[in-house]
Amino acid sequence: MKKLAFLFLIAAVACQQPAKKEEAQLYSKADFESTIDGKQTTLYSLENANGMKVTLTNYGAKIVSIIVPDKEGKMDDVALGFKSIDEYQTLDAGQGAVVGPFANRIGNAKFELNGEVYELEVNNHNANLHSGTQSFYRQVYDAKEIQTEDGPAVEMKLHSPDGEFGFPGNKDVTVTYTLTDDNELKIDYQATTDKATPFNLTNHVYFNLKGEGNGDILDHIVVIDADSTTEVINNELIPTGNIVSIKGTDMDFTAPHAIGERIDSDMQALAVAGGYDHNYILNKDQEAGEMTFCASVYEPVSGRYMEVFTTEPAVQFYTGNFLDGTLTGRSGKVYEHRYGLCLETQHYPDSPNHPNFPSTILEPGDTLNSTTIYKFSVRE
């Protein structure tokens, strides 16, 4: 892996200590038991030998909580979210969800494939965002708990019929969440189709390493192994098709920077997005699908440290610019402006409309395989 990752690993201390203080239980399994579109929803829990806990629901294949210790051993939930299925349905179904079949934006809400034009829901300016308002994050997956060689896991499966959300092909998706004793939350994605179709799967979990609802993320220190981005020129954030360097700019995170240090810069790309909401092109072979270091986040007060590794070629770094105080999280705390950050591993936005971008077209007979790992530790 890249030297950049190892520089920070040297300073990281793995969270092998038992919890000194448990977080209060804010919800129960019963709060996640419901029937949606004739299918049962529920809550799943994973725990490793170090006391790290992750809860998930098969409604949207969502990460509900990620509970990890700080440098004093105090446990906190570092994922934003809600305390019941009802709240996810009514407040924000995208929190913590698997996004698909195509994450991020498709310009003009349409694309052409094999001579046919496919029109999608317009739900963000003139574009389609995250495949529309009823896409994978509002679907109920068939799920089961399994044991893998890496640790306890939950396997979730979804069938999406031809034409659903405007996308061609009968599509089958499997998402597997695994929690390892190295404090890694591993997300494996697989997909197949019987007709050529765009696929771009990610997870939209918001992180706050201070703890859910415990203030903004402006003090979080970020590293992203990327020297370039897909150019955007207005607040619709649709790529122009150009790949531009960000070296030495206020978007450059190849060296550590606190988010708040430059977020309100007058740099055009930051100004039109209202902060960071950009596709960072990772410094790797864009077609190889190799697992490499992507990013790290360090919160200096708690000492919590998160690393991201992925087989994807890029990551959307988003700083909660549209959180506006209208959502109340599961602990009863209001999610104000920039109270969470996302690192959404992905292929490039609007890829179906840009032949110079790495292809997102999945063909019949092929299988999409993608893995992302979020690894947690502490630094003194």
Backbone torsions as a table, in degrees:
resi	resn	phi	psi	omega
1	MET	NA	171.7	-174.1
2	LYS	-66.0	149.3	176.6
3	LYS	-58.9	-32.6	-178.4
4	LEU	-56.0	-40.6	179.7
5	ALA	-65.4	-41.4	-175.2
6	PHE	-70.7	-28.3	177.0
7	LEU	-58.8	-36.8	-179.3
8	PHE	-87.2	-26.2	177.2
9	LEU	-66.2	-31.3	179.7
10	ILE	-58.0	-40.0	-176.0
11	ALA	-86.3	-9.5	-175.3
12	ALA	-84.2	141.8	176.2
13	VAL	-116.0	120.5	-175.9
14	ALA	-63.2	146.0	-177.8
15	CYS	-81.4	78.2	-178.8
16	GLN	-102.3	2.0	-175.7
17	GLN	-89.0	146.5	176.7
18	PRO	-69.1	154.9	-179.5
19	ALA	-66.7	137.3	176.2
20	LYS	-91.1	-25.1	-178.8
21	LYS	-146.5	119.9	-179.7
22	GLU	-79.1	143.2	172.4
23	GLU	-71.2	140.4	178.4
24	ALA	-62.4	141.8	178.7
25	GLN	-75.8	119.0	-173.7
26	LEU	-100.8	-6.6	-177.3
27	TYR	-158.9	167.0	179.7
28	SER	-127.9	169.8	177.7
29	LYS	-58.5	-35.4	-179.1
30	ALA	-60.8	-29.7	179.5
31	ASP	-67.3	-15.6	-178.1
32	PHE	-111.4	8.2	178.6
33	GLU	-96.2	116.6	-177.2
34	SER	-156.1	176.3	174.3
35	THR	-123.7	121.2	179.8
36	ILE	-126.5	122.8	-178.7
37	ASP	53.1	37.3	176.4
38	GLY	79.5	5.7	-178.7
39	LYS	-118.6	145.8	-176.3
40	GLN	-83.5	135.5	172.3
41	THR	-107.3	154.4	177.7
42	THR	-158.3	-176.9	-179.3
43	LEU	-116.8	137.8	177.4
44	TYR	-118.9	145.5	-179.0
45	SER	-126.1	135.6	174.2
46	LEU	-120.6	140.4	177.3
47	GLU	-142.8	141.2	178.9
48	ASN	-108.8	-177.1	-175.1
49	ALA	-68.1	-16.2	-177.8
50	ASN	-95.8	0.7	-179.4
51	GLY	90.5	-1.5	174.4
52	MET	-67.2	136.7	-177.7
53	LYS	-129.1	143.0	175.5
54	VAL	-132.8	133.2	172.7
55	THR	-116.3	148.0	-173.7
56	LEU	-139.4	155.1	169.9
57	THR	-128.3	149.4	178.3
58	ASN	-80.9	-1.2	171.1
59	TYR	-79.9	103.0	-177.4
60	GLY	76.3	10.9	-177.3
61	ALA	49.8	49.1	-171.5
62	LYS	-88.1	143.8	162.5
63	ILE	-81.1	119.0	179.7
64	VAL	-90.2	-45.5	-178.5
65	SER	-149.8	152.9	173.3
66	ILE	-135.3	107.5	-173.1
67	ILE	-107.0	116.7	-176.2
68	VAL	-136.5	157.2	-179.5
69	PRO	-82.2	156.7	168.0
70	ASP	-92.2	-170.0	-175.6
71	LYS	-69.1	-15.0	175.6
72	GLU	-96.5	0.2	-178.9
73	GLY	89.7	2.0	179.5
74	LYS	-75.0	129.4	-178.0
75	MET	-86.5	136.1	174.5
76	ASP	-143.4	153.8	174.2
77	ASP	-85.6	120.9	-176.0
78	VAL	-103.5	10.2	176.8
79	ALA	-113.4	132.2	176.2
80	LEU	-73.1	153.4	178.4
81	GLY	164.0	-168.3	-170.7
82	PHE	-125.4	172.5	-169.8
83	LYS	-105.3	10.6	177.8
84	SER	-162.3	160.6	174.8
85	ILE	-60.5	-40.8	-179.7
86	ASP	-57.1	-41.5	-179.1
87	GLU	-69.1	-38.7	176.5
88	TYR	-62.6	-37.7	-179.6
89	GLN	-68.7	-39.0	-172.2
90	THR	-95.8	-25.5	-174.6
91	LEU	-96.2	-60.4	-177.5
92	ASP	-162.7	96.2	-176.4
93	ALA	-70.1	-13.8	-178.4
94	GLY	-81.8	-14.8	-177.7
95	GLN	-60.9	121.6	175.1
96	GLY	72.3	6.9	-169.8
97	ALA	-89.9	155.9	164.5
98	VAL	-74.5	128.1	-177.6
99	VAL	-105.3	131.0	178.8
100	GLY	180.0	177.5	5.9
101	PRO	-69.9	-19.2	178.5
102	PHE	-129.3	109.0	178.0
103	ALA	-75.0	155.3	178.5
104	ASN	73.2	-158.0	-165.7
105	ARG	-100.8	146.1	167.9
106	ILE	-122.4	117.0	-173.8
107	GLY	-62.6	139.2	-179.2
108	ASN	58.8	14.0	176.3
109	ALA	52.8	39.5	176.5
110	LYS	-160.1	159.5	175.7
111	PHE	-152.4	158.5	177.4
112	GLU	-111.4	134.4	-179.6
113	LEU	-143.3	123.4	180.0
114	ASN	52.5	40.8	175.2
115	GLY	83.6	-0.1	179.8
116	GLU	-115.2	137.7	178.7
117	VAL	-94.5	129.1	178.9
118	TYR	-110.8	124.2	-178.8
119	GLU	-103.7	135.6	-175.0
120	LEU	-116.1	170.2	175.7
121	GLU	-64.0	135.4	172.7
122	VAL	-89.2	113.2	-176.3
123	ASN	-137.7	9.9	177.8
124	ASN	-154.4	102.4	-171.0
125	HIS	54.8	-122.4	178.0
126	ASN	-101.1	12.7	-171.6
127	ALA	-113.4	172.7	169.1
128	ASN	-102.4	127.6	179.4
129	LEU	-115.2	126.8	175.2
130	HIS	55.9	33.2	174.4
131	SER	72.8	7.9	175.8
132	GLY	111.3	178.5	-172.2
133	THR	-81.2	-12.0	-177.6
134	GLN	-122.3	21.5	-169.8
135	SER	-76.6	-154.0	-169.3
136	PHE	-54.3	-30.5	-174.9
137	TYR	-72.0	-8.2	174.4
138	ARG	-110.9	12.0	-179.4
139	GLN	-100.0	151.5	178.2
140	VAL	-97.9	121.0	-179.8
141	TYR	-87.1	152.4	167.4
142	ASP	-82.5	122.3	-170.7
143	ALA	-130.6	152.5	173.9
144	LYS	-152.3	150.4	175.7
145	GLU	-82.8	137.3	178.5
146	ILE	-136.5	163.7	174.9
147	GLN	-113.4	125.4	178.9
148	THR	-112.3	171.7	178.0
149	GLU	-67.0	-19.4	178.6
150	ASP	-90.3	-17.6	-179.0
151	GLY	146.0	-176.5	179.2
152	PRO	-65.2	147.2	-174.6
153	ALA	-147.7	161.3	170.6
154	VAL	-124.9	125.3	179.1
155	GLU	-103.0	128.2	-177.5
156	MET	-124.5	132.7	-177.1
157	LYS	-124.2	143.7	-179.4
158	LEU	-142.2	136.3	171.7
159	HIS	-107.1	130.1	177.7
160	SER	-119.7	114.0	-174.1
161	PRO	-71.9	161.6	179.3
162	ASP	-53.6	127.8	177.7
163	GLY	89.7	-10.1	-179.6
164	GLU	-63.5	132.8	-176.7
165	PHE	61.6	11.7	179.0
166	GLY	93.6	-1.1	-175.9
167	PHE	-96.5	139.0	-179.0
168	PRO	-74.5	158.0	171.3
169	GLY	95.0	141.6	166.6
170	ASN	-79.1	115.1	-169.4
171	LYS	-113.8	136.9	175.6
172	ASP	-121.7	127.5	-174.1
173	VAL	-123.5	137.1	172.0
174	THR	-125.1	127.6	175.8
175	VAL	-119.4	125.8	179.7
176	THR	-121.0	121.9	175.3
177	TYR	-99.9	126.9	179.3
178	THR	-127.4	135.9	176.4
179	LEU	-110.8	120.8	-177.7
180	THR	-100.1	166.6	176.3
181	ASP	-77.5	-1.5	170.7
182	ASP	-92.3	15.3	-179.6
183	ASN	59.7	40.1	175.7
184	GLU	-106.6	130.0	167.7
185	LEU	-99.6	109.6	-176.1
186	LYS	-102.4	131.5	177.8
187	ILE	-116.5	116.0	176.2
188	ASP	-106.2	129.0	177.4
189	TYR	-113.5	136.7	171.0
190	GLN	-134.2	146.2	177.9
191	ALA	-153.1	146.9	173.4
192	THR	-135.0	163.4	-179.6
193	THR	-150.4	157.6	174.9
194	ASP	-103.5	4.8	177.7
195	LYS	-148.6	141.4	-179.7
196	ALA	-52.9	132.9	-175.1
197	THR	-157.7	149.7	175.2
198	PRO	-74.8	138.7	174.6
199	PHE	-134.1	135.6	176.2
200	ASN	-156.1	92.8	-174.1
201	LEU	-98.4	141.1	175.2
202	THR	-151.1	179.7	172.8
203	ASN	-121.7	137.2	-173.9
204	HIS	-104.4	39.9	177.9
205	VAL	-73.5	137.0	173.2
206	TYR	-95.2	133.2	178.0
207	PHE	-109.7	144.1	165.8
208	ASN	-142.9	107.3	-173.5
209	LEU	-74.2	-7.8	169.8
210	LYS	-74.5	-21.3	-171.9
211	GLY	118.3	144.8	-177.5
212	GLU	-53.4	122.8	177.7
213	GLY	79.4	4.9	-173.5
214	ASN	-94.5	41.9	177.5
215	GLY	105.4	-179.7	-176.5
216	ASP	-81.8	176.1	-175.5
217	ILE	-106.0	17.7	-174.1
218	LEU	-68.5	-23.4	178.6
219	ASP	-86.3	-7.9	-179.5
220	HIS	-65.9	131.8	-177.5
221	ILE	-98.4	123.7	-169.0
222	VAL	-117.5	142.6	167.7
223	VAL	-126.0	132.6	173.7
224	ILE	-131.0	126.3	-176.6
225	ASP	-82.9	71.2	-176.9
226	ALA	-147.7	133.3	178.1
227	ASP	-105.7	-4.8	-175.2
228	SER	-147.8	168.1	-178.9
229	THR	-145.1	164.9	170.4
230	THR	-83.1	123.8	-173.3
231	GLU	-64.5	134.5	169.6
232	VAL	-127.5	147.7	-174.0
233	ILE	-126.1	-3.6	176.6
234	ASN	-150.0	-179.7	-172.0
235	ASN	-75.5	-0.8	172.5
236	GLU	-77.1	-18.8	174.5
237	LEU	58.4	32.5	174.5
238	ILE	-89.8	126.7	179.7
239	PRO	-58.6	140.5	175.2
240	THR	-75.2	-18.4	-173.0
241	GLY	107.0	-14.1	179.5
242	ASN	-86.1	142.5	171.5
243	ILE	-101.3	123.8	-174.9
244	VAL	-123.7	147.0	177.9
245	SER	-74.9	142.6	173.4
246	ILE	-117.4	9.5	-179.9
247	LYS	-58.8	128.8	177.1
248	GLY	77.4	3.8	178.9
249	THR	-98.7	179.1	178.7
250	ASP	-74.7	0.1	173.4
251	MET	-100.8	-2.3	-175.8
252	ASP	-81.8	117.4	177.2
253	PHE	-118.9	25.2	177.0
254	THR	-69.2	-22.0	166.9
255	ALA	-110.7	154.3	-175.0
256	PRO	-64.8	134.9	174.0
257	HIS	-142.7	141.2	169.5
258	ALA	-67.9	142.0	-178.3
259	ILE	-57.5	-43.0	-176.0
260	GLY	-71.5	-11.5	-176.1
261	GLU	-61.4	-37.6	-172.8
262	ARG	-135.9	8.8	-171.1
263	ILE	-64.0	-29.4	-179.2
264	ASP	-99.2	24.3	176.9
265	SER	-59.5	154.2	175.5
266	ASP	-87.2	9.1	172.2
267	MET	-54.4	131.8	-171.4
268	GLN	-54.3	-46.2	-176.5
269	ALA	-61.7	-35.9	177.9
270	LEU	-75.8	-39.1	-177.9
271	ALA	-64.2	-42.8	-177.5
272	VAL	-71.1	-24.9	-179.4
273	ALA	-92.7	-10.3	-177.2
274	GLY	70.2	28.5	-175.9
275	GLY	133.2	-158.1	178.4
276	TYR	-85.9	123.4	174.7
277	ASP	-160.0	65.7	-166.4
278	HIS	-136.2	153.2	176.9
279	ASN	-87.0	108.3	178.0
280	TYR	-90.6	122.7	-179.1
281	ILE	-87.1	114.5	-172.7
282	LEU	-70.4	149.5	-179.4
283	ASN	-79.2	79.4	-176.8
284	LYS	-159.0	168.5	171.8
285	ASP	-62.6	116.6	-172.0
286	GLN	-72.2	-12.7	-177.2
287	GLU	-111.8	-8.8	-168.8
288	ALA	-77.8	-28.5	-177.9
289	GLY	70.2	28.2	-179.6
290	GLU	-84.0	147.2	175.2
291	MET	-75.7	119.0	179.9
292	THR	-139.1	165.3	173.4
293	PHE	-63.5	136.4	-179.6
294	CYS	-113.1	-54.0	-173.1
295	ALA	-161.0	164.0	171.0
296	SER	-140.5	153.9	178.3
297	VAL	-136.3	132.5	179.4
298	TYR	-128.6	131.3	176.4
299	GLU	-110.6	112.7	-166.7
300	PRO	-69.9	-27.3	-178.3
301	VAL	-74.3	-49.7	179.9
302	SER	-78.5	-24.0	-174.4
303	GLY	80.3	0.8	-178.8
304	ARG	-68.9	142.5	-175.0
305	TYR	-137.2	130.2	179.8
306	MET	-125.5	133.7	173.8
307	GLU	-115.3	148.6	178.7
308	VAL	-122.5	129.4	175.3
309	PHE	-123.5	145.9	-176.7
310	THR	-155.8	156.5	169.7
311	THR	-90.8	-6.8	-178.6
312	GLU	-76.4	158.1	-178.1
313	PRO	-84.5	-9.8	-173.3
314	ALA	-153.4	172.6	178.0
315	VAL	-146.7	136.8	173.6
316	GLN	-90.4	115.5	177.0
317	PHE	-96.8	116.3	-174.9
318	TYR	-129.0	133.8	-172.0
319	THR	-111.4	32.8	173.9
320	GLY	62.0	37.1	-176.0
321	ASN	-67.3	-22.4	-178.9
322	PHE	-99.9	-0.5	168.5
323	LEU	-68.3	129.0	-169.1
324	ASP	-137.4	16.9	178.5
325	GLY	87.7	4.0	179.9
326	THR	-91.4	-9.6	179.2
327	LEU	-108.5	137.2	174.1
328	THR	-112.5	124.8	-175.8
329	GLY	-79.6	-177.8	-171.6
330	ARG	-66.2	-24.1	179.2
331	SER	-87.6	2.6	-179.0
332	GLY	88.3	4.3	179.8
333	LYS	-93.0	140.8	-178.8
334	VAL	-79.1	138.0	177.6
335	TYR	-89.4	96.5	-179.5
336	GLU	-82.7	179.3	-179.3
337	HIS	-53.0	125.3	175.8
338	ARG	62.9	39.1	176.7
339	TYR	-89.0	1.3	178.3
340	GLY	-155.1	157.9	176.2
341	LEU	-129.4	151.2	176.4
342	CYS	-121.0	143.0	169.5
343	LEU	-126.1	89.6	-171.6
344	GLU	-96.8	100.5	179.9
345	THR	-67.5	141.8	-167.5
346	GLN	-169.6	171.2	157.4
347	HIS	-86.9	175.7	-171.2
348	TYR	-71.6	147.5	172.9
349	PRO	-59.6	148.7	174.8
350	ASP	58.3	25.3	-178.8
351	SER	-56.0	-38.4	-178.4
352	PRO	-60.4	-20.3	-179.0
353	ASN	-101.4	7.4	-178.9
354	HIS	-134.9	95.2	-177.2
355	PRO	-63.0	-16.3	177.9
356	ASN	-81.9	-9.2	176.9
357	PHE	-84.3	154.5	172.8
358	PRO	-53.2	134.8	-172.7
359	SER	-68.2	141.6	173.1
360	THR	-110.9	9.3	-176.5
361	ILE	-81.6	120.6	175.4
362	LEU	-96.6	128.2	-177.8
363	GLU	-99.5	152.9	174.4
364	PRO	-56.9	139.0	-178.4
365	GLY	91.2	-16.0	176.6
366	ASP	-99.1	160.1	178.0
367	THR	-124.3	127.7	171.6
368	LEU	-75.6	129.6	173.8
369	ASN	-130.4	125.8	-179.2
370	SER	-146.4	141.4	179.6
371	THR	-136.2	137.0	173.0
372	THR	-131.7	139.6	180.0
373	ILE	-123.3	130.1	169.8
374	TYR	-108.7	115.8	-175.6
375	LYS	-112.7	131.8	-174.4
376	PHE	-114.3	141.1	175.7
377	SER	-155.9	-172.2	174.4
378	VAL	-130.5	154.3	173.8
379	ARG	-123.2	136.8	-178.7
380	GLU	-76.0	NA	NA
